[in-house]
Amino acid sequence: MRRSITPGLTGLMTLFMVLTAVASAHARQPEASPRIDGPTAVARARVAADVLMSSYDPNKAWFPSSWWNSAVALQTIGDYMQRTGDRRYLGQLDNTFEKDKGVFPPGVLSGDPLLGNFTSRAIDDSEWWALTWLQAYDLTRNPKYLDMAVTIANYVYGYWDTSTCGGGVWWNAERTYKNAVTNALWIRLTAELHNRIHGDHLWLARSSTAWKWFNGSGMINANGLVNDGLTNTCTNNGQTVWSYNQGMLIGAGLELWRATRDPSIMATVRRLADAAIGPNGLVASGILTESCDALDQTCDDNGKQFKGIFMRYWTDLVDTTHDRRYAAFLDTQAESIWNADRDAAGRLGTRWSGATSDAHPNVFDWRTQASALSALIGEIPVWTPQASLAATLSPAQPVVMPAASGNTPIALNLGVSATGWFPLNANASVQAPAGWGVSPTASQLHLQPHGTAVPVNGSIPLTLTVPSLATDGHHMVTANVAAAGLHFSTQADVLVAHSIDFDTGTVNETPWLWDPDGSQSNGVQNRFADGTAHFTYRFPFPFDTTSAHVTLTIDAEYLVQVSSDNQNWTTVLQENQRITDGSNKGNQTIDLTPYLGSGSDGAKPVYVKVSDAFPDDGWGGRVYHVTASFTE
């Protein structure tokens, strides 16, 4: 039932929104450069967080194919919940805690065997999980999370060794390397434990000892930048200055400073921060840039997440120091990510400048999503805005293959979410490209939020009409929503195509990739699905199509299935041998004509799914290139 808003309540809402905006603007010292309002910052982070969590596997209780990255992604979601008041993902945190705290053989959740209680031979991996559970403890105050962090910290302390280099935690159980990240993590972890355990002296002493050791180790070079680790002779190895090493040590110092209020610690933190954004630091044209972000390189799955770790602790720096320079840098990162490094589906890429190249395209996956999300979270004021409004269009990247004659209708859905304490009448307006049609162009949606813990959702169905003469290429549909001083804009990127021809692992693949499931792409011409993962392409052939074929350049242990409804599948290709060396790479052509069906929404869609013929050995189907032809 729709409820009207009385004039008196409208006045209260207006006053509430004014107070929210004022508080948001003053929650942090203002910067010289303009920044977005607090409610919009919350809405942006919510959209990005929801995209990240769409990759969470509730059965394995983690993110696909990366153990330590999963810990950091979940910690980032914890940061998001703590910053915004949104509590929808507490269940996923606990799901991971309960399902993954046991012992696992190698290859199940990690390439290493897991020893129980989130520990393994990779000592830094263990520390990442400890910090994740401390974040969960901060959110819930459930002592089981704090107890787990203590258990992990006790395990890690077994690798603190003064007999080599005078101290420091070994990077691995084999005791082959002492490096920056493992020891910065150790300082932060032990300081966090001290700051959460009443009457503690033990963890504080360990943190202080580790801080002193790190500063004397030589890993901080003459420019104030942190190299990766130590040589066998206990000197700085001169290896890459990764952003996460710099950020992690900043975060370590901040937490220890909170425990001690030692001004020398804060002085070191500021030196590290100033070096990071200085002329010889980690910034290119104002944007935090990893060395592997260069246009002739591609960051590996570890490097994709480094900048987010830096921004997590940079946000701590801003909140702690209230330094306008540091705040301005944070806001610059968040704005560049949102405006230059985001696609219509709300996915955030690895290069925050948005730069890309054909050979080394800007990569979008759950790791890059978690990384960039940390910057968006940092832009939210410490005093959380109590109202927000966000919107998305779905599908966000539809493909239209117009019929030879007549218009092609496609269905879109405008989703709207809100937080707050008062009813909202959200006004929506939609603009389509010139010569196209959209219905309705304007509408209103009534929302009844009940605080910040669970955003309320509503939707408006739309029909987009694409003319038969629409030109090939990308066309934007824009939707704007507004209510009681709140506003948000979202887009759908509609690809009009009369042919299908793309390399996998590129932006040209994305619109056709209907369901990536747990598949991965390690660069151009490398989309693969192993184990229980798969990936599905959707080809919306024109409504008047009479025949169609697709050719896949494919190898390894593939299983290819075809469907007209994405539910009932027919196997059309299957490798019967366990081939792991690419020796069966070739072009496989599939007749799709029997699966064209009767058509809907102006198209005859066919779904092609690639998965693993031998899911037990991890060498599933890999696709390099896709082409298709059809006859009308």
C-alpha positions in Angstrom: 0.0 0.0 0.0 1.4 3.4 -0.9 1.5 5.9 1.9 1.5 9.6 1.3 4.0 11.9 3.1 2.4 14.6 5.2 3.6 18.2 4.9 5.0 18.0 8.5 6.9 14.8 7.8 8.3 16.4 4.6 9.6 19.2 6.6 11.3 16.9 9.0 12.8 14.9 6.1 14.2 18.1 4.6 15.7 19.2 7.9 17.2 15.7 8.4 18.8 15.8 4.9 20.2 19.2 5.6 21.7 18.0 8.9 23.1 14.9 7.2 24.8 16.9 4.5 26.2 19.4 7.0 27.6 16.6 9.2 29.0 14.7 6.2 30.8 17.8 5.0 32.4 18.4 8.4 33.1 14.8 9.4 36.6 15.3 8.0 38.5 18.5 7.5 37.5 20.0 4.1 40.0 19.8 1.3 40.8 22.4 -1.3 39.4 20.3 -4.1 35.7 19.5 -4.2 34.5 16.1 -3.1 31.2 14.2 -3.4 28.6 14.4 -0.7 28.6 11.7 2.0 25.3 10.0 1.0 26.5 9.6 -2.6 29.8 8.1 -1.3 27.8 5.5 0.7 25.7 4.7 -2.4 28.8 4.2 -4.6 30.4 1.9 -2.1 27.2 -0.1 -1.7 27.0 -0.7 -5.5 30.6 -1.7 -5.6 30.3 -4.0 -2.5 27.3 -5.8 -4.0 29.3 -6.4 -7.2 32.2 -7.8 -5.1 29.9 -10.1 -3.1 28.3 -11.5 -6.2 31.6 -13.4 -6.7 31.5 -14.9 -3.2 31.0 -18.7 -3.2 28.7 -19.6 -0.3 29.5 -23.3 -0.5 33.3 -23.0 -0.3 32.8 -19.8 1.7 35.4 -17.8 0.0 36.3 -16.1 -3.3 37.4 -18.4 -6.2 41.0 -19.5 -6.5 42.8 -17.3 -4.0 43.2 -17.9 -0.3 44.9 -14.8 1.0 43.1 -12.6 -1.4 39.8 -13.9 0.0 40.8 -12.9 3.5 41.5 -9.3 2.3 38.3 -9.2 0.3 36.3 -10.2 3.3 38.1 -7.7 5.5 37.3 -5.1 2.9 33.6 -6.0 3.2 34.0 -5.7 6.9 35.4 -2.2 6.4 32.4 -1.4 4.2 29.9 -2.6 6.8 31.7 -0.8 9.6 31.8 2.5 7.6 28.3 2.5 6.3 26.2 0.6 9.0 25.1 -1.9 6.3 25.1 -5.3 8.0 23.9 -7.6 5.2 27.1 -9.5 4.8 27.7 -10.5 8.4 26.3 -13.9 7.5 28.9 -14.4 4.8 31.7 -13.6 7.3 30.4 -16.1 9.7 29.9 -18.7 7.0 33.5 -18.5 6.1 34.6 -18.6 9.7 32.6 -21.8 10.4 33.2 -23.6 7.1 36.9 -22.9 6.5 38.5 -23.1 10.0 39.3 -26.7 9.6 42.1 -28.7 8.0 42.1 -28.9 4.2 44.5 -30.8 1.8 46.3 -28.8 -0.8 44.2 -27.6 -3.8 40.9 -27.4 -2.0 41.0 -23.8 -0.7 44.7 -23.0 -1.2 47.6 -24.5 -3.1 49.1 -25.2 0.3 47.7 -27.6 2.8 45.7 -25.7 5.5 46.6 -26.7 9.0 43.4 -25.6 10.7 42.4 -22.2 12.3 43.3 -20.4 9.0 47.0 -21.2 9.3 49.3 -22.6 6.7 53.0 -22.6 5.7 52.5 -19.1 4.3 52.8 -17.1 7.4 51.6 -13.8 5.8 48.5 -15.6 4.6 47.8 -16.6 8.2 48.2 -13.0 9.4 45.7 -11.7 6.7 43.1 -14.1 8.1 43.8 -12.9 11.7 43.2 -9.3 10.7 40.0 -10.4 9.0 38.7 -12.0 12.2 39.6 -8.9 14.2 37.5 -6.9 11.8 34.7 -9.3 12.4 35.1 -9.0 16.1 34.9 -5.2 15.8 31.7 -5.5 13.9 30.0 -8.1 16.2 31.9 -8.2 19.5 31.6 -12.0 19.2 34.6 -13.3 21.2 35.1 -16.3 18.9 36.6 -14.0 16.3 39.0 -12.4 18.8 39.9 -15.9 20.1 40.7 -17.0 16.5 42.9 -14.0 16.0 44.9 -14.8 19.1 45.2 -18.5 18.0 46.6 -17.4 14.7 49.0 -14.8 16.3 50.4 -17.5 18.6 51.1 -19.6 15.6 52.8 -16.8 13.8 54.9 -16.0 16.9 56.5 -19.4 16.5 58.2 -17.9 13.4 59.7 -14.9 15.1 63.4 -15.6 15.1 66.2 -13.5 16.5 68.9 -15.9 15.4 68.7 -14.5 11.8 68.9 -10.7 11.1 68.4 -10.1 14.8 64.6 -10.7 14.7 61.6 -10.6 12.4 59.0 -13.2 11.4 59.8 -15.6 8.6 57.7 -15.4 5.5 57.2 -19.1 5.2 57.4 -22.3 7.3 60.6 -23.2 5.5 62.2 -20.1 7.0 63.7 -18.9 3.7 62.9 -15.2 3.6 62.2 -12.3 5.9 60.2 -9.7 4.2 58.3 -6.5 4.7 54.7 -7.5 4.4 54.9 -10.4 6.9 56.5 -8.2 9.5 54.3 -5.1 9.0 51.3 -7.4 9.3 52.8 -8.8 12.5 53.1 -5.3 14.0 49.6 -4.3 13.1 48.1 -7.7 14.3 49.9 -7.5 17.7 49.0 -3.9 18.2 45.3 -4.6 17.3 45.3 -7.4 19.8 46.7 -5.1 22.5 44.1 -2.5 21.8 41.3 -5.0 22.1 42.4 -7.1 25.1 42.0 -5.3 28.4 45.1 -5.2 30.5 47.3 -6.7 27.8 51.1 -6.2 28.0 52.3 -9.2 26.1 51.1 -8.3 22.6 52.1 -4.7 23.1 55.6 -5.7 23.9 55.8 -7.9 20.8 54.5 -5.2 18.6 56.9 -2.6 20.0 59.8 -5.0 19.5 58.8 -5.8 16.0 58.4 -2.1 15.1 61.9 -1.3 16.4 63.3 -4.2 14.5 61.6 -3.3 11.3 62.9 0.3 11.4 66.4 -0.9 12.0 66.3 -3.7 9.4 67.1 -1.6 6.4 64.0 -2.5 4.5 63.0 1.2 4.6 65.3 2.8 2.0 66.8 6.3 1.9 63.8 7.6 0.1 61.4 6.5 2.8 60.0 3.7 0.6 59.7 0.0 1.7 61.5 -2.5 -0.4 60.2 -6.1 -0.5 62.6 -7.8 2.0 66.0 -8.7 3.1 68.8 -10.6 1.4 70.4 -13.7 3.0 73.0 -11.3 4.5 70.3 -9.3 6.1 70.5 -6.2 3.9 67.8 -4.5 1.8 67.3 -6.6 -1.3 66.3 -3.6 -3.4 63.3 -5.4 -4.8 60.1 -3.7 -6.0 58.4 -1.1 -3.8 54.9 -2.5 -3.8 52.1 -0.3 -2.5 50.9 -2.9 0.0 54.2 -3.0 1.8 54.2 0.8 2.1 50.6 0.9 3.2 50.8 -2.0 5.6 53.7 -0.4 7.4 51.8 2.9 7.6 48.9 0.9 9.1 51.2 -0.9 11.5 52.6 2.3 12.8 49.1 3.9 13.2 47.8 1.1 15.4 51.0 1.0 17.5 50.8 4.8 17.9 47.2 4.4 19.2 48.5 2.0 21.8 51.5 4.1 22.9 51.0 7.7 21.7 54.7 7.7 21.0 55.3 10.8 18.7 58.3 9.1 17.1 56.1 6.5 15.7 53.7 9.1 14.1 56.8 10.9 12.7 57.8 7.7 11.0 54.3 7.1 9.7 54.2 10.6 8.2 57.6 10.0 6.6 56.3 6.9 5.0 53.1 8.6 3.8 54.9 11.6 2.4 57.4 9.3 0.5 54.5 7.3 -1.0 52.9 10.4 -2.6 56.1 12.3 -3.2 57.9 12.8 -6.5 59.8 9.5 -6.3 56.9 7.6 -4.8 54.0 5.4 -6.0 51.9 8.0 -7.8 51.6 8.8 -11.6 49.6 11.9 -12.6 48.1 12.0 -9.1 46.9 8.4 -9.2 48.3 5.5 -7.0 50.0 3.3 -9.5 51.6 -0.1 -9.1 54.7 -0.9 -11.2 52.7 -3.7 -12.9 50.0 -1.1 -13.9 52.3 -0.1 -16.8 50.5 -0.4 -20.2 53.1 -3.1 -21.3 52.5 -5.2 -18.2 49.7 -7.1 -16.4 49.5 -7.4 -12.6 49.2 -11.0 -11.4 46.5 -12.1 -9.0 48.5 -10.9 -6.0 49.4 -7.5 -7.4 45.7 -6.8 -8.4 44.9 -6.3 -4.7 47.9 -4.4 -3.4 46.6 -0.8 -3.9 43.5 -1.6 -1.9 45.5 -2.6 1.1 47.4 0.7 0.8 44.2 2.6 0.7 42.7 0.7 3.7 45.5 2.0 5.8 45.7 5.4 4.1 42.1 5.9 5.2 43.2 5.1 8.7 45.9 7.8 8.2 43.3 10.3 7.1 41.0 9.5 9.9 43.8 9.7 12.5 45.7 12.8 11.4 42.9 14.8 9.7 45.6 16.0 7.3 44.1 17.8 4.3 46.8 16.6 1.9 46.2 13.0 2.8 42.4 13.4 2.5 42.8 15.1 -0.9 44.9 12.2 -2.1 42.3 9.7 -1.0 39.5 11.6 -2.6 41.4 11.8 -5.9 41.8 8.0 -5.9 38.1 7.4 -5.3 36.9 9.9 -7.9 39.3 8.5 -10.6 38.1 5.0 -9.8 34.4 5.9 -10.1 34.7 8.2 -13.1 37.5 6.5 -15.2 37.9 2.9 -13.9 34.3 1.6 -13.7 32.2 -0.1 -16.3 28.4 0.1 -16.6 28.0 -3.1 -14.5 29.8 -1.3 -11.5 32.9 -3.4 -11.9 36.2 -1.6 -10.9 39.4 -2.3 -12.7 43.0 -2.7 -11.7 44.3 0.6 -13.3 42.6 3.4 -11.3 43.4 5.8 -14.1 41.3 3.7 -16.4 44.3 3.3 -18.8 44.2 0.2 -21.1 45.9 -1.3 -24.1 45.1 -4.1 -26.5 47.9 -6.3 -25.4 47.5 -5.6 -21.7 43.9 -4.5 -21.1 42.6 -3.0 -17.9 41.5 -6.1 -15.9 38.2 -6.3 -14.0 37.7 -9.2 -11.5 36.8 -9.7 -7.9 40.3 -8.9 -6.7 40.4 -5.6 -8.5 36.9 -4.9 -7.2 37.9 -5.4 -3.6 41.0 -3.3 -4.1 39.3 -0.3 -5.6 36.4 -0.6 -3.1 38.8 0.3 -0.3 39.3 3.7 -1.9 35.5 4.2 -2.2 35.0 3.2 1.4 37.6 5.8 2.5 35.7 8.6 0.8 32.7 8.0 3.2 32.7 10.4 6.1 33.6 8.9 9.5 30.2 10.2 10.7 28.2 7.8 8.5 25.4 9.5 6.6 22.1 8.2 7.8 20.4 8.3 4.4 21.5 7.3 0.9 20.1 6.4 -2.5 21.6 4.2 -5.2 20.5 2.8 -8.5 21.6 0.1 -11.1 20.4 -0.9 -14.5 20.2 -4.6 -15.3 21.4 -6.1 -17.5 24.1 -3.4 -17.4 25.8 -4.5 -20.6 23.2 -6.1 -22.9 23.9 -7.1 -26.4 21.4 -6.4 -29.2 21.7 -8.0 -32.6 18.9 -6.1 -34.5 16.7 -7.9 -37.0 16.9 -7.0 -40.6 13.6 -5.3 -40.4 11.6 -3.9 -37.5 12.6 -2.7 -34.1 14.1 -4.9 -31.4 12.7 -4.6 -27.8 14.8 -5.6 -24.8 13.8 -5.6 -21.2 15.8 -3.6 -18.6 15.2 -3.2 -14.9 16.0 -0.1 -12.9 16.9 -1.2 -9.4 16.8 1.4 -6.6 18.1 1.0 -3.0 17.9 3.3 -0.1 18.9 3.7 3.5 17.4 6.1 6.0 14.7 6.6 8.6 11.9 8.3 6.6 9.8 7.2 3.6 11.1 8.3 0.2 9.4 8.9 -3.1 12.2 8.4 -5.6 11.7 10.1 -9.0 13.3 8.3 -11.9 14.0 9.6 -15.4 15.5 7.5 -18.2 17.2 8.8 -21.4 17.9 6.6 -24.4 20.1 7.4 -27.4 18.5 9.5 -30.2 16.1 7.5 -32.3 15.7 4.8 -29.7 12.7 4.4 -27.4 12.4 3.7 -23.7 9.3 3.2 -21.6 8.5 4.6 -19.2 10.8 7.7 -19.5 9.7 8.9 -16.0 8.3 7.1 -13.0 8.1 7.2 -9.2 9.0 4.6 -6.7 8.0 4.6 -3.1 10.6 3.3 -0.6 10.3 2.7 3.1 13.8 2.4 4.6 14.3 1.3 8.2 17.7 2.5 9.0 21.1 1.6 7.6 21.6 -2.0 8.5 19.6 -3.4 5.6 19.0 -1.2 2.6 15.5 -1.3 1.2 15.1 -2.2 -2.5 12.6 -1.5 -5.3 12.6 -1.8 -9.0 11.0 -0.3 -12.1 10.7 -2.5 -15.3 11.7 -0.7 -18.5 11.4 -1.6 -22.2 14.1 -0.3 -24.5 13.4 -0.3 -28.2 16.4 -0.5 -30.6 15.7 0.5 -34.2 16.8 -1.9 -37.0 19.2 0.8 -38.4 21.0 1.2 -35.1 24.7 1.4 -35.8 27.2 -1.1 -34.4 29.0 0.0 -31.2 28.3 1.0 -27.7 25.2 3.1 -26.8 24.5 4.5 -23.3 21.1 4.5 -21.6 21.1 6.7 -18.5 18.8 6.7 -15.5 18.7 9.3 -12.8 16.9 8.9 -9.5 16.3 11.6 -6.9 14.5 11.8 -3.6 14.6 14.3 -0.7 17.9 15.8 -1.6 19.5 12.5 -2.6 20.5 11.7 -6.2 22.2 9.0 -8.1 22.9 8.3 -11.8 23.5 4.9 -13.4 23.9 3.6 -17.0 23.5 0.6 -19.2 26.1 0.1 -21.9 24.2 -1.4 -24.8 26.3 -3.1 -27.5 24.7 -3.2 -30.9 26.4 -5.9 -33.0 25.8 -7.5 -36.4 28.7 -9.9 -35.9 30.4 -12.0 -33.2 34.2 -12.0 -33.2 36.3 -11.5 -30.0 39.3 -12.7 -28.0 38.7 -13.9 -24.5 40.2 -12.0 -21.6 39.4 -8.6 -23.2 36.7 -5.9 -22.9 35.3 -7.1 -26.2 34.4 -10.4 -24.5 32.6 -8.9 -21.5 29.2 -8.1 -23.1 28.8 -11.7 -24.4 29.8 -13.3 -21.1 26.4 -14.0 -19.6 27.6 -16.0 -16.6 31.4 -16.1 -15.7 30.7 -18.3 -12.7 34.0 -19.2 -11.1 36.0 -19.0 -14.4 39.2 -17.0 -14.6 41.1 -15.1 -17.3 44.8 -14.6 -17.1 45.2 -12.2 -19.9 44.2 -12.0 -23.5 43.1 -15.3 -25.2 42.9 -17.1 -21.8 39.4 -17.8 -20.4 39.3 -21.1 -18.5 37.1 -23.0 -16.1 38.3 -25.8 -14.0 36.8 -28.0 -11.2 33.2 -27.1 -10.8 33.5 -23.7 -12.4 32.1 -22.8 -15.8 31.5 -19.8 -18.1 28.5 -19.1 -20.3 28.2 -17.0 -23.4 24.8 -15.6 -24.6 24.4 -15.0 -28.3 21.1 -13.0 -28.9 20.7 -13.8 -32.6 18.2 -11.6 -34.5 14.6 -12.7 -34.3 14.5 -13.6 -38.0 17.7 -15.9 -37.8 17.2 -19.2 -39.6 20.6 -20.8 -39.0 23.7 -20.1 -36.8 27.2 -21.5 -36.0 29.8 -20.7 -33.5 33.5 -21.5 -33.6 35.6 -21.8 -30.4 39.4 -21.9 -30.4 39.7 -24.2 -27.4 42.0 -26.7 -25.7 42.5 -28.7 -22.4 39.8 -30.8 -20.8 36.8 -29.0 -22.1 33.1 -29.8 -21.9 30.8 -27.6 -24.1 27.1 -27.5 -23.7 24.4 -25.6 -25.6 20.9 -24.4 -24.5 18.1 -22.2 -25.8 16.8 -21.3 -22.3 19.9 -21.4 -20.0 18.3 -24.3 -18.2 18.2 -27.4 -20.3 21.6 -28.3 -21.7 22.9 -30.5 -24.5 26.5 -31.6 -24.6 28.0 -30.8 -28.1 31.8 -31.1 -27.4 33.7 -33.1 -24.9 37.4 -34.0 -24.5 37.8 -37.6 -23.5 41.5 -37.5 -22.8 43.3 -35.9 -19.8 45.2 -33.3 -21.8 47.0 -30.6 -19.9 49.7 -29.4 -22.3 47.5 -27.6 -24.9 48.3 -30.2 -27.5 44.6 -30.4 -28.5 44.2 -26.7 -29.2 42.1 -26.2 -32.3 39.0 -24.6 -33.8 35.8 -26.4 -33.0 32.6 -25.4 -34.9 29.2 -26.0 -33.4 25.9 -25.9 -35.3 23.6 -23.8 -33.1 20.6 -24.0 -35.5 18.8 -26.7 -33.5 18.9 -24.5 -30.4 17.5 -21.2 -31.8 14.1 -21.8 -30.3 11.1 -19.6 -30.9 12.7 -16.4 -29.7 11.8 -13.7 -27.1 12.3 -10.0 -26.6 13.2 -9.5 -30.3 15.9 -12.2 -30.3 16.6 -15.9 -30.5 19.2 -16.3 -27.8 21.5 -19.3 -27.7 23.7 -20.1 -24.6 27.0 -21.8 -24.9 28.6 -23.1 -21.6 32.2 -24.3 -21.2 33.2 -26.3 -18.2 35.6 -29.1 -17.1 35.4 -32.6 -18.4 37.6 -33.9 -15.6 36.8 -31.7 -12.6 39.1 -33.7 -10.3 42.4 -32.5 -11.8 42.0 -28.8 -12.4 42.6 -28.5 -16.2 39.2 -27.5 -17.5 38.3 -26.0 -20.9 40.2 -23.0 -22.0 38.9 -20.7 -24.8 41.1 -18.4 -26.8 38.8 -16.9 -29.4 35.1 -16.9 -30.4 33.4 -16.2 -33.7 29.9 -16.9 -34.8 27.9 -16.6 -38.1 24.2 -16.6 -38.8 21.7 -16.4 -41.6 18.5 -14.3 -41.6 
